[in-house]
């Protein structure tokens, strides 16, 4: 693709590439947030308890986190179009199978299939998108895809709730599958099949195995940290696998992840670390506020959802603008400013009490939404600018893994804080004063994490 001019034919390809990246970003985020609201109805339909029904979420989350990087490497070797087209097809099949599931076991299997397809999509959609545009437009087009992600997250609770109430939870999967068919056809017809520069590169099977086990053990252990005493051993085993993985990759001529890049390029390392810390800190905002609005303030789940939609909505609106701005202004500076806004938002929530006006909550959500939009697109731009085009797939997948690990870490800290302060009391039955005290403690912890993220984000400037 020439950077000096774009032929009409290429303009059409670029538009199709944006379409595919945007729709795949939307459906993969939408299905997660929309499905969560349907868990109670699924539990009733399949006649399974609270412990077992959680596997509907886990069966999707774990494969996505573990397989994104390996698929990113495969895509960089054999061609990204092949992987994203196959990924969309598998995701679509998994969506329809989930909607048609007649047993709990079939539902879990269908969710795993859906997750494998989603991992292929996460590994390629951003990489394909920025490969078709010059570096001067990288931030802008990444902003479109990230805006679609946030739109999916914000639309999920609203549209998912409406669809689940009116048509049943199965319809959510059928609609997502139909969108998958549409984008599958467009991807086959219009996406360019660029020749890989790594076609002769090897595929490190042992390294892939170590990486997958590292991610599975670590994230599963983190998600079960407060429930099972064995979870600590799982996390420890995951960390050990990580050390073995790094040691092996340092010796490989064709590693799954070029870990030397982390040591030799501090901007790349700090950008990924900043993403990890940002996701770990900000994931708590919506989760804890949803409990606060319903249990403490007494709002209905529908009203709470409308209030909480402010944050992802602002993310969706401002992400393209922030991405475009990061093409002209240092993405490191923008991302640092965004991280600072997120820290301010969390710090404000540390002062919340049972009489806090709802407008204060909305103002905080506005700060957080703008802060995350200001951080996310520029930070993604910064990460991708640190690697060659031949490694876009792996770089995009590593960033996706940072998000998954960050979310898991966030939930661990929330669960531990709640258990320490409230014990086994159900949140809906907790004393409002005790619940608010617990939330304030959690927000102080997350503010400190975000402050560490500001340091990492600003440190990139001096190391660049």
C-alpha positions in Angstrom: 0.0 0.0 0.0 1.5 3.3 -1.1 1.6 6.0 1.5 1.6 8.8 -1.1 -1.7 8.0 -2.7 -4.5 5.6 -2.7 -6.0 4.2 -5.9 -9.8 3.8 -6.1 -9.5 0.0 -5.9 -7.4 0.3 -2.8 -9.9 2.7 -1.3 -12.6 0.1 -1.6 -10.3 -2.5 0.0 -9.6 -0.1 2.9 -13.3 0.5 3.4 -14.0 -3.2 3.5 -11.1 -3.7 5.9 -12.5 -1.1 8.3 -15.9 -2.8 8.0 -14.6 -6.2 8.9 -12.5 -4.9 11.7 -15.3 -2.8 13.2 -18.0 -5.5 13.0 -15.8 -8.3 14.4 -14.7 -5.9 17.2 -18.3 -5.2 17.9 -19.7 -8.8 17.9 -16.9 -10.3 20.0 -17.4 -7.6 22.7 -21.2 -7.5 22.5 -21.6 -11.3 23.0 -19.6 -11.1 26.3 -21.5 -8.3 27.9 -24.9 -9.4 26.6 -24.5 -13.0 27.7 -23.7 -12.0 31.3 -27.2 -10.7 31.7 -28.7 -14.0 30.5 -26.8 -16.2 33.0 -29.8 -16.5 35.5 -32.2 -17.6 32.6 -29.6 -20.0 31.3 -29.2 -21.5 34.8 -32.9 -22.1 35.0 -33.1 -23.6 31.5 -30.2 -26.0 32.0 -31.1 -26.6 35.6 -27.6 -26.0 37.0 -26.4 -24.1 40.0 -24.5 -20.9 40.4 -21.1 -22.7 40.6 -21.6 -24.6 37.4 -23.3 -21.9 35.4 -20.1 -19.8 35.7 -18.5 -22.1 33.2 -20.5 -20.5 30.5 -18.4 -17.4 31.0 -15.2 -19.2 31.8 -15.4 -21.5 28.7 -15.3 -18.5 26.5 -12.8 -16.4 28.5 -10.0 -19.0 28.9 -9.6 -20.1 25.3 -9.7 -16.5 24.1 -6.9 -15.6 26.5 -4.8 -18.6 25.9 -5.0 -18.9 22.1 -4.9 -15.4 20.8 -1.1 -15.1 20.8 -0.5 -18.6 19.1 -3.1 -17.7 16.4 -1.4 -14.3 16.0 1.9 -16.1 15.3 0.2 -18.5 12.9 -1.4 -15.6 11.1 1.9 -13.7 10.8 3.4 -16.9 9.2 0.6 -18.2 6.8 -1.3 -15.0 6.2 -3.8 -13.0 8.3 -6.8 -13.3 5.9 -6.8 -17.1 6.2 -6.9 -16.9 10.0 -9.5 -14.2 10.3 -11.9 -15.8 7.7 -11.6 -19.1 9.5 -12.0 -17.4 12.8 -15.2 -15.6 11.8 -16.6 -18.9 10.4 -15.8 -20.8 13.7 -17.2 -17.9 15.8 -20.4 -18.0 13.8 -20.8 -21.7 14.1 -20.2 -21.5 17.8 -22.8 -18.7 18.1 -25.5 -20.7 16.4 -24.5 -23.8 18.3 -24.8 -21.9 21.6 -28.2 -20.7 20.7 -29.4 -24.2 19.7 -27.8 -26.0 22.7 -30.2 -28.5 24.3 -27.9 -29.4 27.2 -25.5 -27.7 29.5 -22.6 -29.8 28.1 -23.5 -28.8 24.6 -23.6 -25.2 25.6 -20.1 -25.4 27.2 -18.7 -27.1 24.0 -20.4 -24.4 21.8 -18.9 -21.6 23.9 -15.4 -23.1 23.5 -15.9 -23.3 19.8 -17.0 -19.7 19.8 -14.0 -18.7 21.9 -11.6 -20.4 19.4 -13.1 -18.3 16.6 -12.9 -15.1 18.8 -9.2 -15.8 19.6 -8.5 -15.9 15.8 -10.4 -12.7 15.3 -8.5 -10.9 18.2 -5.2 -12.1 16.7 -5.9 -10.6 13.3 -8.5 -7.9 13.0 -6.3 -5.0 14.4 -3.3 -6.3 12.5 -5.1 -6.5 9.2 -6.6 -3.1 9.7 -3.3 -1.2 10.3 -1.5 -3.2 7.6 -3.8 -1.6 5.0 -3.1 2.0 6.1 0.0 4.2 6.2 1.6 4.8 9.6 0.2 8.4 9.6 -3.3 7.0 9.8 -2.7 4.1 12.2 -4.1 5.8 15.3 -7.2 6.9 13.4 -8.2 3.5 12.1 -7.4 1.8 15.4 -9.8 4.3 17.0 -12.6 3.0 14.8 -12.0 -0.6 15.9 -11.7 0.4 19.6 -14.8 2.5 19.3 -16.7 -0.6 18.0 -15.4 -2.6 20.9 -16.7 0.0 23.4 -20.0 0.3 21.5 -20.4 -3.5 21.8 -19.7 -3.3 25.5 -22.2 -0.5 26.0 -24.9 -1.9 23.8 -24.6 -5.4 25.4 -26.3 -4.7 28.7 -29.1 -2.6 27.0 -29.8 -4.6 23.9 -29.0 -7.9 25.5 -31.4 -7.2 28.3 -34.1 -6.2 25.9 -33.6 -9.2 23.6 -33.3 -11.6 26.6 -36.6 -10.3 28.1 -38.5 -10.1 24.8 -37.2 -13.0 22.7 -35.1 -15.1 25.0 -31.3 -15.5 25.5 -31.0 -17.9 22.5 -31.9 -15.0 20.2 -28.7 -13.1 21.3 -26.6 -15.9 19.9 -28.6 -16.2 16.7 -28.4 -12.5 16.0 -24.6 -12.5 16.6 -24.3 -15.5 14.3 -26.2 -13.7 11.6 -23.8 -10.7 11.9 -21.0 -13.2 11.6 -22.3 -14.6 8.3 -22.5 -11.0 6.9 -18.9 -10.1 7.9 -17.7 -13.6 6.8 -18.9 -13.0 3.2 -17.4 -9.5 3.1 -14.0 -10.8 4.5 -13.8 -13.5 1.8 -14.8 -11.2 -1.0 -12.9 -8.0 -0.2 -10.1 -8.5 2.3 -6.6 -8.5 0.6 -4.6 -11.7 0.9 -1.2 -10.2 1.6 1.8 -12.5 1.3 3.5 -13.1 4.6 7.1 -12.2 5.1 7.5 -15.0 7.6 6.3 -17.9 5.4 9.6 -19.8 6.0 9.7 -19.1 9.7 9.3 -22.0 12.1 6.5 -22.7 14.5 7.6 -23.4 18.0 5.3 -26.2 19.1 6.9 -26.6 22.6 6.8 -22.8 23.1 3.2 -22.6 22.1 2.3 -25.4 24.6 4.2 -23.7 27.4 2.5 -20.4 26.6 -1.0 -21.8 26.5 -0.5 -23.7 29.8 1.0 -20.5 31.4 -2.1 -18.5 30.5 -4.7 -21.2 31.3 -3.2 -21.9 34.8 -2.6 -18.2 35.6 -6.0 -16.8 34.6 -8.0 -19.8 35.8 -6.1 -19.6 39.1 -6.7 -15.9 39.4 -10.5 -16.3 38.7 -10.8 -19.0 41.4 -8.3 -17.3 43.8 -10.9 -16.4 46.5 -12.9 -19.6 46.1 -10.4 -22.4 46.2 -7.2 -22.9 48.2 -5.6 -24.7 45.3 -5.9 -21.6 43.1 -2.7 -20.2 44.6 -0.9 -23.4 43.4 -2.4 -23.0 39.9 -1.1 -19.4 39.7 2.3 -20.5 41.0 2.4 -23.2 38.4 1.5 -20.7 35.7 4.3 -18.4 36.8 6.8 -21.3 36.7 5.5 -22.1 33.2 6.2 -18.5 32.3 9.8 -18.7 33.5 10.3 -21.9 31.4 8.6 -20.3 28.4 10.8 -17.1 28.6 14.0 -19.2 29.0 13.1 -21.3 25.9 12.0 -18.4 23.8 15.4 -16.7 24.4 17.1 -19.6 22.6 14.6 -20.0 19.7 15.4 -18.7 16.3 11.7 -18.4 15.5 10.0 -17.8 18.9 6.3 -17.5 19.5 6.9 -14.2 21.3 10.2 -12.4 20.8 10.8 -11.8 24.5 14.1 -10.1 23.5 11.9 -7.2 22.3 10.7 -6.6 25.9 14.2 -6.3 27.1 15.5 -4.3 24.1 12.6 -2.0 23.6 11.4 -0.4 26.8 8.7 1.6 25.1 7.1 -1.7 24.0 7.4 -3.2 27.4 6.1 -0.2 29.3 3.2 0.2 26.8 2.0 -3.3 27.5 2.6 -2.9 31.2 0.6 0.3 31.2 -2.3 -1.5 29.4 -2.2 -4.3 32.0 -2.3 -1.8 34.9 -5.0 0.3 33.3 -7.3 -2.7 32.7 -6.7 -4.0 36.2 -7.6 -0.7 37.7 -10.5 0.5 35.6 -12.4 -2.8 35.2 -13.6 -2.3 38.8 -15.4 1.0 38.1 -18.5 -0.4 36.4 -18.6 -3.6 38.4 -18.6 -2.0 41.8 -20.8 0.9 40.8 -23.5 -1.4 39.5 -23.6 -3.0 43.0 -23.6 0.5 44.6 -26.4 1.9 42.5 -28.7 -1.1 43.1 -27.9 -2.1 46.7 -27.0 1.3 48.3 -28.9 3.8 46.2 -31.9 1.5 45.5 -32.1 1.9 41.7 -33.5 -0.8 39.5 -31.1 -2.9 37.3 -32.5 -1.1 34.3 -31.9 2.4 35.7 -28.4 1.4 36.9 -27.6 0.1 33.4 -28.7 3.4 31.8 -26.4 5.3 34.3 -23.5 3.0 33.7 -23.7 3.2 29.9 -22.3 6.8 30.1 -18.7 5.5 30.5 -18.5 3.1 27.5 -20.6 5.5 25.4 -18.0 8.2 25.8 -15.3 5.7 25.1 -17.0 4.8 21.8 -17.5 8.5 20.9 -14.0 9.8 21.6 -11.8 6.8 20.7 -11.7 7.6 17.0 -10.8 11.2 17.7 -8.1 10.2 20.2 -6.7 7.7 17.8 -6.6 10.4 15.1 -4.9 12.8 17.5 -2.3 10.2 18.3 -1.2 10.3 14.7 -0.2 14.0 15.2 0.8 14.2 18.9 3.0 11.7 20.8 0.8 8.8 21.7 2.9 8.4 24.9 1.8 11.9 26.1 -1.9 11.3 25.3 -1.9 7.8 26.9 -0.3 9.3 30.0 -2.9 12.0 30.2 -5.6 9.4 29.8 -4.2 7.2 32.5 -4.1 10.3 34.8 -7.9 11.0 34.1 -8.6 7.3 35.0 -6.7 7.7 38.3 -8.6 10.9 39.1 -11.9 9.0 38.5 -10.9 6.2 40.8 -9.7 8.7 43.4 -13.0 10.5 43.3 -14.8 7.2 43.9 -12.7 6.6 47.0 -14.8 9.4 48.6 -18.2 7.9 47.8 -20.8 7.4 50.6 -24.4 6.3 51.0 -25.6 9.8 50.3 -23.5 10.6 47.3 -25.7 12.3 44.6 -26.1 10.3 41.4 -24.8 13.3 39.4 -21.5 12.8 41.1 -21.4 9.2 39.9 -22.3 10.3 36.4 -19.5 12.9 36.5 -17.0 10.3 37.5 -18.2 8.0 34.7 -17.7 10.9 32.3 -14.1 11.4 33.5 -13.4 7.6 33.3 -14.9 7.3 29.8 -12.9 10.2 28.4 -9.8 9.0 30.3 -10.0 5.5 28.9 -10.6 6.7 25.4 -7.6 9.1 25.7 -5.5 6.2 26.9 -6.6 3.2 24.9 -6.3 4.3 21.2 -3.0 6.1 21.7 -1.5 3.3 23.8 -2.5 0.7 21.2 -0.9 2.9 18.5 2.2 3.1 20.6 2.4 -0.7 21.0 2.0 -1.3 17.3 4.5 1.3 16.3 7.1 -0.6 18.2 7.1 -3.7 16.0 7.5 -4.5 12.3 4.5 -5.3 10.1 5.5 -8.9 10.1 4.8 -9.1 13.9 1.5 -7.2 14.0 -0.5 -10.3 14.8 1.5 -11.3 17.8 1.8 -7.7 19.1 -2.0 -7.3 18.9 -2.6 -10.6 20.6 -0.2 -9.8 23.4 -2.1 -6.6 24.0 -5.3 -8.5 24.1 -3.8 -10.9 26.6 -2.9 -7.9 28.8 -6.5 -7.0 28.9 -7.7 -10.5 29.9 -5.1 -10.8 32.7 -5.8 -7.3 33.9 -9.5 -8.1 34.2 -8.8 -11.3 36.1 -6.4 -9.4 38.4 -9.1 -6.8 39.0 -11.7 -9.4 39.9 -9.3 -11.1 42.3 -8.6 -7.9 44.2 -12.4 -7.1 44.3 -13.2 -10.5 45.6 -10.5 -10.5 48.2 -11.5 -7.0 49.4 -15.2 -8.0 49.7 -14.4 -11.3 51.5 -12.1 -9.6 53.9 -14.6 -6.9 54.8 -17.9 -8.6 54.4 -17.2 -12.3 54.7 -19.7 -14.6 53.0 -22.6 -12.2 53.2 -24.5 -11.9 49.9 -23.9 -8.4 48.5 -27.7 -7.8 48.2 -28.0 -8.4 52.0 -24.9 -6.5 53.1 -25.2 -3.4 55.3 -25.0 -0.3 53.1 -22.4 1.4 55.3 -20.2 -1.7 55.3 -20.6 -2.1 51.6 -19.6 1.5 50.9 -16.5 1.1 53.2 -15.5 -2.0 51.2 -15.9 -0.2 47.9 -13.9 2.8 49.1 -11.1 0.5 50.2 -11.1 -1.2 46.7 -11.1 2.1 44.9 -8.1 3.3 46.9 -6.2 0.2 45.9 -7.2 0.7 42.2 -6.2 4.4 42.4 -2.7 3.3 43.5 -2.5 0.8 40.6 -3.5 3.4 38.2 -0.9 5.8 39.6 1.7 3.1 38.9 0.4 3.0 35.4 0.9 6.7 35.0 4.5 6.2 36.0 5.0 3.5 33.4 3.2 5.5 30.7 5.3 8.6 31.3 8.6 6.6 31.6 8.2 5.6 28.0 9.0 9.1 26.9 12.5 9.0 28.4 13.1 5.5 27.2 11.9 6.1 23.6 
